[in-house]
Amino acid sequence: MAGEKTVRLHNRSERPDNIVLKEHEIVAKCEAIQKELPSFMRGFFAYLKGNVLPMTRLAYLTDIRFFCQYLIDEAGLTEAKIIKDIKLKDFNEIMAVDVNMFIDYCRSYRVEKDNEVVLYENTNKTLARKKSSISVLFKQLYRDGLIEKNITDGFDPIRVPKASEREIKALQDDEVMIMLDAVTTGANLTPKEHQYWEKTKKRDKAILLLFITYGLRLFELQQLNVSSFNFNRGEFKIYRKRDKEAIMPMNRSVTEVITDYLENERADDEKIVSGHEDALFLSLQGRRMTERAIRDLVKKYTSIGMSTSRRAGYSPHKLRATAATSLIGRGNSIFDVQALLDHEQVTTTQLYANHKMNVKRDLVKDMEWELERKERD
């Protein structure tokens, strides 16, 4: 794009270049959104920069931009034509009921784009985040003395199920085996999927095995480098949230599939796009795989494991849950599993310990009313 500056990294930290660049990209997106928002929100921007993770900061700013656009397009609470021109006096006149109406609007709305209409549906979890974003903004404006009253106490509560109330979604051990058989042999793939599988089967297997062995987060796996692995020591390094580093030991299975991929399938350096030479998992175009591509890959193979449609396949986070339930099911300490998965609270890990994979199936297997009726006839 004309006028776009090339980013040249001068990295003297111990973090790999791709980790630093990834964070730079997120921060750049945050700063771009801030330029669209009214200048009286500067204190809010400073608060986010100093107190929340970059991805959370980006989510909050995106929510605030959407709220401001709603004020212009739907609510008629400002005379501004663009977000940047919204006045502080407009925010001073916003009441709690206006924010509640916005949250209700976000449950289900439509946006016309060119020749199509896009319908949006949001869960209570998403609505709760939007409410949180707006609450933080109004509280910060009130603390800075820019608005006269704190209206956040009047925001309607949004009930999000507690962690203990959520259904734990994870693959069962036999489904994991079916999934691994599929990526190893190409079984149950469509003809088109099979064509791609021939070129990426070793890469795909390595990705799945890392997910189900270590319960890695998607961004942790996507940012792995070849240089992350020390085969002499039998370990590899990952970068977690809040700039934390973790050394993960490699077992024989992981060592075998990673070595097989590196030696027998991964592209040679001359076929890799400049700047992506150290990326562990590459696309067929020679670039670091995107999170979306990895997510689609996981949905495909988990759907085969569960014998369901591709659309109903699981996300990488469900493989994280699979790792947790499988590790605990094998008798490992909850505290050891907490450390491996990087849960901040052991209560999060406890959820997987309380989860009994087949409890519902066991409950209903002796309640075969129709079969019993037929046996009597």
VOGU-3710 file (C-alpha; in Angstrom, 3 decimals, decimal comma):
1> magektvrlh> 0,000/0,000/0,000  1,314/3,429/-0,968  2,764/5,405/1,918  2,873/2,387/4,250  6,166/2,222/6,121  8,251/-0,904/6,364  8,791/-2,116/9,929  12,436/-2,892/10,681  12,947/-4,635/13,993  15,912/-3,867/16,230
11> nrserpdniv> 15,373/-6,496/18,907  17,812/-6,734/21,816  15,458/-8,594/24,121  15,540/-12,348/24,631  12,128/-12,745/23,000  12,071/-14,012/19,387  11,423/-11,464/16,648  8,043/-12,989/15,738  6,759/-12,581/19,313  7,870/-8,945/19,404
21> lkeheivakc> 6,384/-8,261/15,951  3,083/-9,918/16,887  2,731/-7,636/19,900  3,693/-4,644/17,750  0,892/-5,522/15,301  -1,676/-5,622/18,099  -0,450/-2,336/19,578  -0,524/-0,734/16,113  -4,166/-1,781/15,713  -4,939/-0,269/19,121
31> eaiqkelpsf> -3,312/3,012/18,180  -5,175/3,104/14,869  -8,526/2,759/16,664  -7,534/5,409/19,216  -7,051/7,877/16,361  -10,684/7,291/15,355  -12,015/7,953/18,855  -12,639/11,347/20,539  -9,586/12,985/22,107  -11,235/13,332/25,554
41> mrgffaylkg> -10,732/9,555/25,968  -6,938/9,946/26,303  -7,006/9,021/29,989  -8,901/5,852/29,129  -6,295/4,980/26,486  -3,499/5,456/29,025  -5,312/3,281/31,564  -5,697/0,417/29,078  -2,087/0,646/27,939  -0,778/0,370/31,485
51> nvlpmtrlay> -3,210/-2,120/32,987  -4,434/-4,732/30,496  -2,902/-7,161/28,028  -2,602/-5,983/24,407  -5,345/-8,308/23,103  -7,735/-7,195/25,869  -6,862/-3,582/25,117  -7,710/-4,159/21,450  -11,027/-5,812/22,338  -12,020/-2,922/24,637
61> ltdirffcqy> -11,139/-0,286/22,051  -13,065/-2,167/19,369  -16,121/-2,269/21,647  -15,881/1,466/22,369  -15,605/2,301/18,682  -18,717/0,218/18,006  -20,553/1,959/20,861  -19,647/5,377/19,467  -20,833/4,383/15,996  -24,087/3,208/17,589
71> lideagltea> -24,509/6,648/19,182  -24,337/8,180/15,705  -26,248/5,633/13,609  -28,865/4,174/15,936  -29,345/6,176/19,122  -29,282/9,740/17,848  -27,474/10,810/21,023  -25,001/13,008/19,188  -25,014/15,383/16,241  -21,562/14,187/15,162
81> kiikdiklkd> -21,257/12,579/11,750  -18,021/10,753/12,526  -16,811/9,208/15,776  -13,897/11,625/16,196  -16,318/14,562/16,408  -18,405/13,220/19,305  -18,320/15,817/22,105  -17,707/15,343/25,804  -21,083/16,971/26,475  -22,695/14,138/24,496
91> fneimavdvn> -21,196/11,616/26,927  -22,287/13,745/29,887  -25,865/13,364/28,700  -25,731/9,587/28,288  -27,718/7,744/30,965  -27,517/4,169/32,181  -30,698/3,323/30,296  -28,983/4,337/27,039  -26,145/1,895/27,681  -28,639/-0,833/28,599
101> mfidycrsyr> -30,435/-0,244/25,305  -27,104/-0,528/23,481  -26,334/-3,871/25,149  -29,803/-5,105/24,199  -29,194/-3,933/20,624  -25,957/-5,954/20,548  -27,816/-9,188/21,229  -29,004/-9,291/17,636  -28,503/-6,703/14,924  -28,047/-6,405/11,166
111> vekdnevvly> -25,552/-4,535/9,045  -25,993/-3,825/5,345  -22,795/-4,330/3,344  -22,869/-3,622/-0,386  -25,406/-6,102/-1,789  -25,855/-8,214/1,321  -27,256/-7,985/4,822  -25,150/-9,514/7,616  -26,977/-10,691/10,739  -25,030/-10,656/14,010
121> entnktlark> -25,912/-12,695/17,104  -23,921/-12,335/20,338  -23,763/-14,571/23,383  -24,079/-13,346/26,950  -20,323/-13,756/27,317  -19,730/-11,306/24,460  -22,352/-8,915/25,830  -20,686/-9,036/29,246  -17,382/-8,025/27,688  -19,007/-5,113/25,846
131> kssisvlfkq> -20,623/-4,010/29,087  -17,250/-4,280/30,838  -15,568/-2,181/28,123  -18,138/0,596/28,479  -18,074/0,402/32,277  -14,308/0,877/32,357  -14,608/3,839/29,988  -17,286/5,635/32,020  -15,520/4,964/35,304  -12,286/6,375/33,895
141> lyrdgliekn> -14,030/9,484/32,535  -15,637/9,987/35,955  -12,315/9,547/37,782  -10,718/12,067/35,437  -13,475/14,557/36,287  -14,689/14,696/32,690  -18,236/13,530/33,361  -20,411/14,571/36,267  -21,613/11,197/37,558  -20,727/7,533/37,476
151> itdgfdpirv> -23,654/5,846/35,726  -22,220/2,334/35,747  -24,191/1,263/38,836  -27,323/1,524/36,704  -26,136/-0,937/34,062  -28,310/-4,041/33,858  -26,546/-7,236/34,993  -25,705/-9,835/32,377  -25,626/-13,343/33,695  -22,752/-15,369/32,365
161> pkasereika> -22,671/-18,993/33,572  -20,020/-19,643/36,180  -17,152/-21,849/35,116  -18,567/-24,662/37,240  -21,887/-24,433/35,359  -20,379/-24,797/31,884  -20,402/-28,044/30,001  -16,831/-29,211/29,545  -16,352/-29,986/25,862  -13,432/-32,262/25,141
171> lqddevmiml> -12,609/-35,268/23,002  -12,775/-38,689/24,563  -9,675/-40,853/24,339  -11,144/-43,057/21,590  -12,042/-39,939/19,590  -8,460/-38,708/19,937  -7,245/-42,002/18,489  -9,668/-41,730/15,535  -8,481/-38,159/14,940  -4,823/-39,219/14,975
181> davttganlt> -5,589/-42,155/12,665  -7,242/-39,735/10,242  -4,269/-37,373/10,114  -1,867/-40,329/9,832  -3,690/-42,284/7,096  -5,963/-39,697/5,443  -9,053/-41,707/6,371  -12,465/-39,994/6,113  -11,112/-36,965/4,241  -12,885/-35,654/1,166
191> pkehqywekt> -11,027/-35,993/-2,175  -10,091/-32,303/-2,064  -8,978/-32,521/1,585  -6,929/-35,591/0,678  -4,988/-33,605/-1,935  -3,894/-31,097/0,697  -3,307/-33,847/3,260  -0,693/-35,436/0,980  1,343/-32,221/1,266  0,750/-31,356/4,942
201> kkrdkailll> 0,023/-34,583/6,850  3,218/-34,508/8,918  2,719/-30,835/9,801  -0,919/-31,393/10,710  -0,103/-34,376/12,912  2,570/-32,405/14,758  0,097/-29,577/15,394  -2,579/-31,893/16,780  -0,137/-33,805/18,971  1,258/-30,606/20,508
211> fityglrlfe> -2,261/-29,429/21,323  -3,412/-32,651/22,982  -0,120/-33,302/24,814  0,509/-29,871/26,316  -2,843/-28,098/26,103  -1,201/-25,164/24,326  -3,182/-22,028/23,597  -3,661/-21,248/19,914  -1,334/-18,232/19,916  1,324/-20,200/21,816
221> lqqlnvssfn> 1,419/-22,874/19,139  1,098/-20,480/16,188  4,161/-18,508/17,317  6,437/-21,536/17,751  9,759/-21,403/15,907  12,206/-24,054/14,776  14,685/-22,399/17,144  12,205/-22,945/20,000  13,247/-26,621/20,060  16,369/-28,031/21,694
231> fnrgefkiyr> 16,443/-31,697/20,725  19,654/-32,368/22,648  17,924/-31,364/25,868  14,562/-32,778/24,788  12,647/-29,549/25,386  11,113/-26,521/23,711  10,275/-22,987/24,794  6,897/-21,260/24,532  5,852/-17,677/25,255  2,704/-17,320/27,307
241> krdkeaimpm> 0,558/-14,369/28,285  2,168/-11,466/30,164  5,565/-12,194/28,582  6,011/-15,392/30,579  8,351/-18,035/29,211  7,906/-21,748/29,820  10,160/-24,708/29,035  8,202/-27,802/27,982  9,790/-31,273/28,067  9,384/-33,382/24,934
251> nrsvtevitd> 8,228/-36,981/25,165  9,062/-39,629/22,546  5,850/-39,142/20,563  6,311/-35,396/20,222  10,009/-35,738/19,412  9,203/-38,278/16,702  6,474/-36,292/14,921  8,306/-32,946/15,098  11,511/-34,519/13,777  9,584/-36,297/11,008
261> yleneradde> 7,961/-33,040/9,951  11,190/-31,033/9,996  13,236/-33,634/8,121  10,702/-34,941/5,626  8,063/-32,315/4,871  8,838/-28,764/5,958  9,885/-26,559/3,032  13,551/-25,821/2,351  14,769/-22,307/3,174  14,765/-21,159/-0,459
271> kivsghedal> 11,019/-21,854/-0,667  10,193/-19,906/2,507  9,129/-16,257/2,331  11,667/-13,832/3,771  11,023/-13,199/7,461  9,320/-16,570/7,970  12,428/-18,780/7,887  12,262/-19,648/11,592  8,494/-20,272/11,746  7,834/-23,869/12,746
281> flslqgrrmt> 4,506/-24,410/11,018  4,329/-23,099/7,471  1,526/-22,731/4,956  1,929/-24,127/1,458  2,856/-20,580/0,439  5,925/-20,670/2,694  4,591/-18,314/5,365  3,917/-18,806/9,079  0,495/-20,405/9,403  -2,228/-18,044/10,557
291> erairdlvkk> -4,335/-18,703/13,636  -7,364/-19,057/11,379  -5,691/-21,752/9,275  -4,732/-23,708/12,401  -8,261/-23,328/13,778  -9,769/-24,678/10,540  -7,338/-27,597/10,566  -8,314/-28,526/14,125  -12,051/-28,310/13,351  -11,581/-30,647/10,387
301> ytsigmstsr> -9,750/-33,391/12,248  -11,787/-33,171/15,467  -14,981/-33,479/13,401  -13,612/-36,747/12,010  -12,795/-37,943/15,521  -16,348/-37,235/16,652  -18,000/-38,414/13,390  -19,768/-35,108/12,940  -19,867/-32,325/10,342  -16,853/-30,108/9,712
311> ragysphklr> -18,875/-27,168/11,011  -19,385/-28,951/14,341  -15,707/-29,688/14,836  -13,935/-28,428/17,929  -11,706/-25,374/18,332  -8,091/-25,542/19,565  -9,336/-24,503/23,013  -11,355/-27,736/23,180  -8,129/-29,642/22,573  -6,721/-27,741/25,548
321> ataatsligr> -9,657/-29,118/27,546  -8,952/-32,563/26,074  -5,375/-32,420/27,354  -6,566/-31,369/30,819  -9,238/-34,061/31,196  -6,950/-36,760/29,804  -4,056/-35,835/32,088  -6,241/-35,772/35,185  -7,990/-38,959/34,090  -4,602/-40,666/34,093
331> gnsifdvqal> -4,160/-39,833/37,758  -1,889/-36,798/37,484  -1,896/-34,168/40,218  -4,228/-31,235/39,689  -1,412/-28,882/40,672  0,948/-30,431/38,123  -1,705/-30,064/35,405  -2,299/-26,468/36,520  1,394/-25,719/36,017  1,488/-27,392/32,603
341> ldheqvtttq> -1,563/-25,537/31,296  -0,647/-22,211/32,931  -3,937/-21,782/34,800  -3,712/-18,797/37,142  -6,081/-20,436/39,644  -6,169/-24,111/40,553  -9,978/-23,814/40,680  -9,902/-23,638/36,878  -8,032/-26,933/36,712  -10,407/-28,379/39,308
351> lyanhkmnvk> -13,255/-28,073/36,800  -11,619/-30,690/34,629  -11,078/-32,949/37,623  -14,769/-32,733/38,481  -15,733/-33,445/34,885  -16,641/-37,088/34,328  -16,453/-37,769/30,641  -19,087/-40,481/30,438  -21,297/-39,671/33,418  -24,394/-38,833/31,339
361> rdlvkdmewe> -23,913/-41,884/29,147  -23,588/-44,089/32,223  -26,755/-42,618/33,715  -28,955/-43,310/30,698  -27,538/-46,630/29,479  -29,853/-48,585/31,811  -32,902/-46,493/30,908  -33,676/-48,076/27,536  -37,451/-47,673/27,739  -38,151/-48,409/24,071
371> lerkerd> -35,878/-51,439/23,959  -37,477/-52,821/27,107  -40,931/-52,239/25,635  -40,007/-54,202/22,502  -38,528/-57,025/24,569  -41,840/-57,398/26,402  -43,854/-57,586/23,182
//
